[in-house]
Amino acid sequence: MGMVAGLIGEREAEARTMKVIMADRYGPLEGLAGREIQRPDVGEGEVLVRVRAAGLNIADVFGVRGSPFPIRLASGLTRPKYGVPGHDLAGVVEAVGAGVTGFKPGDEVFGEGRGTCAEYAVADPDRLALRPAGTTPEHAAAMVMAGLAALHGLRDAARLQAGQKVLINGASGGVGSFAVQIAKAMGAEVTGVTSTANAELVRSLGADHVIDYHREDFTRSAARYDVILDNVENRSLSDVRRVLAPRGVLVLNSGTGASGLSLLVRLVWPIVRSLVSQQKMRRFLSTPARADLEALARLAEEGKLRSAIDRAYLLAETADALRHVATGHARGKVVVAI
Ligand SMILES: NC(=O)c1ccc[n+]([C@@H]2O[C@H](COP(=O)([O-])OP(=O)(O)OC[C@H]3O[C@@H](n4cnc5c(N)ncnc54)[C@H](OP(=O)(O)O)[C@@H]3O)[C@@H](O)[C@H]2O)c1
């Protein structure tokens, strides 16, 4: 009897564990390893999701490295508070905490969770929505951070209008591949800047014009754009402003390559310059909200938005997947299937 009870207890304990990829310290991606840890408890106002796919972003690489330093303000100053990478997820609701309305166990969802390179992750229900019909978990997970950044950059920061000319620098990456499609869905004329190898992908996403940066310098073009979404920020602000219409908006969406004084200039100068110029330069911080996830889901269901997936990795290959993201040359999105 005692032995049977012992075995049942062991099985129950096993059932409450989960496979994750994690690191206890900040450092290189090589420090990530597979582990079996306790499943997170679902707290009041939280949802526990059985993760089926995690979408990866450069923010996840920064989170593992603990660099650039400001990332630690959210993830833990000296060591990661929860060393499992991943924010984007798609999966099935396993349990809901007290006070959660709108989701129930069994719902297929996508959105943001904590540590999604795992079999289970806790999520804030305000940052989840129902997975769009006709999408796989991989495609839905891929959409979250990058799709929302594209939506927030074009709709909110740029206030893009139908009929406007928009240029997207870095059009084949995570944010860019969604931005091309969202700008088209909003009725804009879209020019995408990308490398030779990715020109066809950008065209297939609906871009009206593609500039191959190996052959042509977009800042020397005769065209003037009402909106420029710059996901790369590899050119000086004055170079980029040359092709911005007199009342155009330049949305700066990277800055990660700059450091020290040049980073300060890229952060402060756009604000100062926008005070005295008709041309505006804006930065934005994209945070997930259910209504915006639903907006992406609607576009996906209408056939206007799809995730361009570069490659799906297995959970055990998460470090390789993050290394690919870190190159800054993924074609569309990198995901982990769990
Ligand atoms: N504001 C926010 O809240 C927010 C949210 C999410 C992301 N972001 C930021 O958005 C940026 C882009 O993220 P992502 O996920 O799209 O990155 P990504 O997937 O790595 O894409 C990078 C893109 O840059 C292109 N690229 C690289 N070198 C280039 C060059 N010399 N000229 C033109 N294009 C070049 C790549 O194209 P090729 O491979 O063809 O070179 C690729 O399309 C990151 O800096 C990220 O931190 C901001």
The ligand as an SDF file (V2000), in Angstrom:
LIG
                    3D

 48 52  0  0  0  0  0  0  0  0999 V2000
   10.0700   49.2840  -30.9210 N   0  0  0  0  0  0  0  0  0  0  0  0
    9.8230   48.0930  -30.3960 C   0  0  0  0  0  0  0  0  0  0  0  0
    9.0960   47.9660  -29.4160 O   0  0  0  0  0  0  0  0  0  0  0  0
   10.4430   46.8770  -31.0400 C   0  0  0  0  0  0  0  0  0  0  0  0
    9.8050   45.6260  -30.9710 C   0  0  0  0  0  0  0  0  0  0  0  0
   10.3810   44.5310  -31.6330 C   0  0  0  0  0  0  0  0  0  0  0  0
   11.5980   44.6940  -32.3040 C   0  0  0  0  0  0  0  0  0  0  0  0
   12.2060   45.9100  -32.3000 N   0  0  0  0  0  0  0  0  0  0  0  0
   13.4880   46.1120  -33.0040 C   0  0  0  0  0  0  0  0  0  0  0  0
   13.2780   45.9700  -34.3840 O   0  0  0  0  0  0  0  0  0  0  0  0
   14.5150   45.6710  -35.0040 C   0  0  0  0  0  0  0  0  0  0  0  0
   14.3040   44.6180  -36.0860 C   0  0  0  0  0  0  0  0  0  0  0  0
   13.8950   43.4140  -35.4590 O   0  0  0  0  0  0  0  0  0  0  0  0
   13.6380   42.1300  -36.3270 P   0  0  0  0  0  0  0  0  0  0  0  0
   13.0650   41.1110  -35.4310 O   0  0  0  0  0  0  0  0  0  0  0  0
   12.9020   42.4720  -37.5680 O   0  0  0  0  0  0  0  0  0  0  0  0
   15.1490   41.7240  -36.7340 O   0  0  0  0  0  0  0  0  0  0  0  0
   15.6180   40.6680  -37.7910 P   0  0  0  0  0  0  0  0  0  0  0  0
   14.5720   39.6270  -37.9750 O   0  0  0  0  0  0  0  0  0  0  0  0
   16.9770   40.2490  -37.4070 O   0  0  0  0  0  0  0  0  0  0  0  0
   15.6860   41.4650  -39.1660 O   0  0  0  0  0  0  0  0  0  0  0  0
   16.7300   42.3040  -39.4640 C   0  0  0  0  0  0  0  0  0  0  0  0
   16.5490   42.8200  -40.8730 C   0  0  0  0  0  0  0  0  0  0  0  0
   17.6000   43.7430  -41.1750 O   0  0  0  0  0  0  0  0  0  0  0  0
   18.0280   43.5110  -42.4810 C   0  0  0  0  0  0  0  0  0  0  0  0
   19.3750   44.0290  -42.6850 N   0  0  0  0  0  0  0  0  0  0  0  0
   20.5340   43.6120  -42.1180 C   0  0  0  0  0  0  0  0  0  0  0  0
   21.5490   44.3620  -42.5970 N   0  0  0  0  0  0  0  0  0  0  0  0
   20.9900   45.2780  -43.4430 C   0  0  0  0  0  0  0  0  0  0  0  0
   21.4900   46.3300  -44.2410 C   0  0  0  0  0  0  0  0  0  0  0  0
   22.8040   46.5920  -44.2700 N   0  0  0  0  0  0  0  0  0  0  0  0
   20.6270   47.0960  -44.9610 N   0  0  0  0  0  0  0  0  0  0  0  0
   19.3090   46.8270  -44.9570 C   0  0  0  0  0  0  0  0  0  0  0  0
   18.7700   45.8180  -44.2340 N   0  0  0  0  0  0  0  0  0  0  0  0
   19.6100   45.0620  -43.5000 C   0  0  0  0  0  0  0  0  0  0  0  0
   17.9030   42.0250  -42.6890 C   0  0  0  0  0  0  0  0  0  0  0  0
   17.8070   41.7330  -44.0670 O   0  0  0  0  0  0  0  0  0  0  0  0
   18.9100   40.8520  -44.8460 P   0  0  0  0  0  0  0  0  0  0  0  0
   19.0160   39.5470  -44.1130 O   0  0  0  0  0  0  0  0  0  0  0  0
   18.3490   40.7420  -46.2120 O   0  0  0  0  0  0  0  0  0  0  0  0
   20.2120   41.6150  -44.7560 O   0  0  0  0  0  0  0  0  0  0  0  0
   16.5970   41.7660  -41.9640 C   0  0  0  0  0  0  0  0  0  0  0  0
   15.5310   42.0240  -42.8280 O   0  0  0  0  0  0  0  0  0  0  0  0
   15.4620   45.2170  -33.8780 C   0  0  0  0  0  0  0  0  0  0  0  0
   16.4190   46.2310  -33.6460 O   0  0  0  0  0  0  0  0  0  0  0  0
   14.5460   45.0840  -32.6840 C   0  0  0  0  0  0  0  0  0  0  0  0
   15.2210   45.3600  -31.4700 O   0  0  0  0  0  0  0  0  0  0  0  0
   11.6570   46.9940  -31.6940 C   0  0  0  0  0  0  0  0  0  0  0  0
  1  2  1  0
  2  3  2  0
  2  4  1  0
  4  5  1  0
  4 48  2  0
  5  6  2  0
  6  7  1  0
  7  8  2  0
  8  9  1  0
  8 48  1  0
  9 10  1  0
  9 46  1  0
 10 11  1  0
 11 12  1  0
 11 44  1  0
 12 13  1  0
 13 14  1  0
 14 15  2  0
 14 16  1  0
 14 17  1  0
 17 18  1  0
 18 19  2  0
 18 20  1  0
 18 21  1  0
 21 22  1  0
 22 23  1  0
 23 24  1  0
 23 42  1  0
 24 25  1  0
 25 26  1  0
 25 36  1  0
 26 27  1  0
 26 35  1  0
 27 28  2  0
 28 29  1  0
 29 30  1  0
 29 35  2  0
 30 31  1  0
 30 32  2  0
 32 33  1  0
 33 34  2  0
 34 35  1  0
 36 37  1  0
 36 42  1  0
 37 38  1  0
 38 39  2  0
 38 40  1  0
 38 41  1  0
 42 43  1  0
 44 45  1  0
 44 46  1  0
 46 47  1  0
M  CHG  2   8   1  16  -1
M  END
$$$$
